[in-house]
Amino acid sequence: MRKISLWLFIFALTASLGRAQETATQQQIDKLSGQIQDLLDAQAQQNKRLDAMEKEIADLGDKLNQPVVNNSASVDDLKKLATQVQEIDQKRQDDKKLILEQIEKLGQITATKPSHRSTPVAATTDGDNGATPAPAAGPQNGHPYTIAAGDTLAAIAKAYRAQGVKVTTKDILAANPGLDANKLYVGKKIFIPDPAAK
């Protein structure tokens, strides 16, 4: 009877150990199944993205293969346009030269005209068109000056001071009403006052 009880006890112990091992195995299988399902879902998402990219690539390929509507200029059209631009630029330069010549002539005419005043005239601006003679504010002595490329009022004043004319940029601006120190036009005549020559 003891042998039977012992055998029953061993059988029960073996059965319970088998069930515990079976439960642990089932848990591992469930865990692996979940991981496999996650991998399958990720692969499905990747496949969708790849399909979308393939469609975009195919659409781009179709657009590249479509014939281009002929709205581009030919070489001859570009040459004609370049010629027209050069002609317009040449006319602009000729007009500028003519305007400067006319301003120079006006300056010479006003310089040679006899005047009953003993004072020189100051230049005032008429918009951006250049200089027109206008009387200076009060009697002044000084010098006419034609603006050259690269001139600034400070540089002009400095050059005259080097020649003994004690003039400042403020004096030049006061003697030339309407003159903008930031917009000096090449060929424009201005008046440089000489405060010491009174």
C-alpha positions in Angstrom: 0.0 0.0 0.0 2.9 2.2 0.7 4.3 1.5 -2.8 1.0 2.5 -4.4 0.8 5.7 -2.3 4.3 6.5 -3.3 3.5 5.9 -6.9 0.4 8.0 -6.7 2.3 10.8 -5.1 5.0 10.7 -7.8 2.3 10.6 -10.5 0.6 13.6 -8.9 3.8 15.5 -8.6 4.8 14.7 -12.2 1.4 15.8 -13.4 1.6 19.2 -11.5 5.1 19.8 -12.7 3.9 19.0 -16.3 1.0 21.5 -15.9 3.4 24.2 -14.6 5.8 23.7 -17.5 2.9 23.6 -19.9 1.6 27.0 -18.5 5.0 28.6 -18.9 5.4 27.3 -22.4 1.9 28.6 -23.3 2.9 32.1 -21.9 6.0 32.1 -24.1 4.0 31.1 -27.1 1.5 33.9 -26.5 4.3 36.4 -26.1 6.0 35.3 -29.3 2.6 35.4 -31.1 2.1 39.0 -30.0 5.6 40.0 -31.2 5.0 38.2 -34.5 1.7 40.1 -34.9 3.5 43.5 -34.2 6.1 42.6 -36.9 3.4 41.8 -39.4 1.6 45.1 -38.6 4.8 47.0 -39.1 5.5 45.2 -42.4 2.0 46.0 -43.6 2.6 49.8 -42.8 5.9 49.6 -44.7 4.2 48.0 -47.7 1.6 50.8 -47.7 4.4 53.5 -47.6 6.3 51.7 -50.4 3.1 51.5 -52.5 2.5 55.3 -52.0 6.1 56.1 -53.0 5.9 53.9 -56.1 2.7 55.7 -57.1 4.4 59.1 -56.6 7.4 57.9 -58.7 5.1 56.7 -61.4 3.3 60.0 -61.4 6.6 61.9 -61.7 7.7 59.7 -64.5 4.4 60.4 -66.3 4.9 64.1 -65.9 8.4 63.9 -67.3 7.3 61.9 -70.3 4.5 64.4 -71.2 5.3 66.7 -74.1 6.3 70.2 -73.1 4.0 72.9 -74.3 6.0 75.2 -76.6 6.1 78.3 -74.5 9.9 78.6 -74.4 11.8 81.1 -76.4 14.0 80.1 -79.3 17.6 81.2 -79.7 16.5 83.7 -82.4 13.8 85.2 -80.1 16.5 85.6 -77.4 18.9 87.3 -79.8 16.1 89.7 -81.0 15.3 90.5 -77.4 19.0 91.1 -76.5 19.3 93.4 -79.5 16.2 95.4 -78.5 17.5 95.7 -74.9 20.9 97.0 -76.3 19.1 99.5 -78.5 17.0 100.7 -75.5 20.1 101.0 -73.4 21.9 102.9 -76.1 19.0 105.3 -76.4 19.0 105.8 -72.6 22.7 106.6 -72.7 22.3 109.0 -75.6 19.5 110.7 -73.8 21.6 111.0 -70.6 24.5 112.5 -72.6 22.1 115.0 -74.3 20.6 116.0 -71.0 24.1 116.5 -69.5 25.1 118.6 -72.6 22.0 120.7 -72.3 22.7 121.3 -68.6 26.3 122.2 -69.4 25.1 124.7 -72.0 22.6 126.2 -69.6 25.4 126.6 -67.1 27.6 128.3 -69.7 24.7 130.6 -70.7 24.0 131.6 -67.2 27.7 132.1 -66.4 28.2 134.4 -69.5 25.0 136.5 -69.0 25.7 139.9 -67.6 24.0 140.3 -64.3 23.2 143.4 -62.3 23.9 141.4 -59.2 27.4 140.9 -57.9 26.7 137.6 -56.3 26.8 134.1 -57.9 23.7 132.0 -58.1 23.2 128.8 -56.1 21.9 125.6 -57.6 18.6 124.2 -56.5 17.1 120.9 -57.5 14.0 120.6 -59.6 13.0 117.1 -58.5 15.5 114.6 -59.7 16.0 116.3 -63.1 19.2 118.2 -62.3 20.1 121.7 -61.4 18.5 125.0 -62.2 19.9 128.3 -61.2 18.3 130.1 -58.3 19.4 133.1 -56.2 21.4 132.3 -53.1 20.0 133.3 -49.7 21.7 136.7 -49.2 24.9 137.9 -50.8 27.5 135.2 -51.0 30.9 134.7 -52.6 32.0 131.3 -53.7 32.6 128.8 -56.5 30.5 126.8 -58.9 31.2 123.1 -58.8 30.1 120.2 -61.1 29.6 116.9 -59.2 31.8 114.1 -60.5 31.4 110.3 -60.0 32.2 109.2 -56.5 31.8 112.7 -55.0 30.3 113.2 -51.5 29.6 116.5 -49.9 32.2 115.8 -47.2 34.9 115.0 -49.8 34.0 118.2 -51.8 34.2 120.3 -48.6 37.5 118.7 -47.6 39.0 119.4 -51.1 37.9 123.1 -50.9 39.3 123.4 -47.3 42.6 122.1 -48.7 42.6 125.1 -51.1 41.9 127.5 -48.3 38.1 127.8 -48.6 36.8 127.3 -45.1 33.5 125.5 -46.0 31.5 122.7 -44.3 28.9 120.3 -45.7 26.4 122.3 -43.7 27.4 125.5 -45.6 27.1 123.7 -48.9 23.6 122.4 -48.1 22.6 125.9 -46.9 23.8 127.5 -50.1 22.0 124.9 -52.3 18.4 124.6 -51.1 16.8 121.3 -52.0 20.2 119.5 -52.4 20.1 116.0 -50.9 23.5 114.9 -49.6 22.5 111.3 -50.2 21.5 111.9 -53.8 24.3 113.6 -55.7 23.9 113.4 -59.5 27.0 113.3 -61.8 27.1 116.5 -63.9 24.9 118.5 -61.5 26.2 122.0 -60.8 26.2 123.2 -57.2 27.5 126.3 -55.4 30.4 126.2 -52.9 30.2 129.2 -50.7 33.3 130.9 -49.4 32.5 132.4 -46.0 36.0 134.0 -45.7 35.7 136.0 -49.0 33.0 138.4 -47.8 
